[in-house]
Amino acid sequence: MNFSDVLKTLNQASSFELYRMRAAIDKVLHEPCRQMAIYAKLRIGQDIK
């Protein structure tokens, strides 16, 4: 994924389109399988930044 192209596209998007994109990203990030994959990689005492 070319993030420069993504940023160009986002800069041209309307506020409504940006809101819809954020809602879609939030939905994907909060899927249980994604969260479990993240938790599986965390270790006690690990710094999280």
N, C-alpha and C positions, 0 to 999 in steps of 0.2 A: 504494500500500500504506500503510495506516495503522499506523505503528509503535507507537502507544500501544495499539492493540488487540492487536497481536502480543505486546507485553510483558505485557499482562494475561493473555493466553492462556498464555504461557510460564510465568508465575508460578503458574499453576494446574496445570501439567503435572507428571507424576511424574518421578522421576530417570531411569527407563527411557525414557520418552517424550523427555526432553531428550537423552539419549544417542543415541537413534535419529535425532533431528533433526540433531544435530551430525554424525553419520556421513553423513547424506544431504547436508548442506551441504558437508562436506569432499569428498565424491565429486564434486559439481557443480563446486566450485572447482578441482579438480585435473584437469578435463577438458582435453585438449590444446588444443582450439579456444579455450577461455577464456584459457588461459595465453598462447597465441600473440597473442591480441587485446591482452592487457596488455603483453606484451613489445614489440609493435609501437608502442605509445604512449610507451615509455621512450626517453630520449635520454641519451647519454654526458654525465656531469656533473650530471644532474638530481638534485635532492634528493628523497629518498623518505622520507616520514614515516609 
